[in-house]
Amino acid sequence: MSPNPHKASAAIIILMTACAISVSAQTPGAVNSLTSKPELIRETKETAGETKTVSAKGTTGSEVAKVRPRDEDSASLRADANSTVTTGVAVKGRGPAVTTTTTSPQPASSDNWEFQVSPYFWLASLHGTGGVGNRTAQVDMSFGDIFGALKFALMGTFEARKGKFVLLTDLEYVTIEDNKATPGPLFSNVNARFSTLIFDPEVGYRVFANPEKGQFVDVLGGIRVWHVNTDLDFGAGILPATQVQGSRNWVDGIAGLRGRAALSPKVFVTGKFDLGGGGSDFTWQLFAGGGYNVNPKVALIFGYRVLDVKYNKNNFIYDMNQRGPIMGLGFKF
């Protein structure tokens, strides 16, 4: 009588299962590699050039770990300035691979150009003397007077910085008309109109910086370009009515400092001072204020500014002091 083929097949399956359990019990670290028979067959067919072996002695003898170059190539990583390189060795029977991670630091971005545009409005009063030839007028205008007499105003700064070097410009163009100026004893009244263009291109170098505390100090040097146009209409008094008009252009060399310090991630204080002369007899400027960072790209700026100049040459007088609060917005890009 022929043996039952189904019973023979069942016996073979039971025998193979028992062998697999026996081998797994002896090498628990290799369970995953022996549960799949095709994988076991592939490992036994690898050549010596496709595998590397390392020995690690334990309490029960020598155990062998296989590291396949083919797997290493497929898991290789390319490290750049922001990459993380991971390496590890797995030993059979010793648990998971021990991994070491090395992170390369990100390079500083101080070599990139940084820009800021800051339109502002200066609520300045005007005090001093303006005149053409032998005709002068005393000006004493509060901001309220100037605001009512203001015809046009354009104000703003632009900054470009790369590393420790900075380029800075400040532009102010204002046209005002004052009918309350003092004409002196010879005339009954005077209507004074002033158009003033002030342009400050400067270069600077950062002599101190503490980025962690948001602090820096820059040394600045440059020029202050002036264009002043004066138009005076004198009302009849002891002398008959008369009108004088004149304009002058001049350039002053200036040097100064500016700095900034953060009080918190949002709040900071800032200031700037310069002085010089050349075209004028003397000029100086002071700004002190603070700001609030709305976000990393936008900041509110406020403070108090004083700008003084004394020019008295070529039958033209412009001896003026502008002072008052200032407010603006800074946009970084």
Salt bridges, closest charged atoms under 4 A:
GLU39 OE1 - ARG42 NH2 2.21
GLU46 OE2 - ARG68 NH1 3.30
GLU63 OE1 - ARG94 NE 3.64
ASP71 OD2 - ARG68 NE 2.81
GLU114 OE1 - ARG161 NH2 2.87
ASP140 OD1 - HIS127 ND1 2.49
GLU159 OE2 - ARG258 NH2 2.80
ASP170 OD2 - ARG305 NH2 3.30
GLU177 OE1 - LYS151 NZ 3.96
GLU177 OE2 - ARG193 NH1 3.68
ASP200 OD2 - ARG224 NE 2.92
GLU202 OE2 - LYS272 NZ 3.32
ASP218 OD1 - ARG206 NE 2.77
ASP218 OD2 - ARG258 NE 3.04
ASP231 OD2 - ARG193 NH2 2.84
ASP233 OD2 - ARG193 NH2 3.18
ASP274 OD1 - ARG224 NH2 2.75
ASP274 OD2 - LYS272 NZ 2.90
ASP308 OD1 - LYS310 NZ 3.25
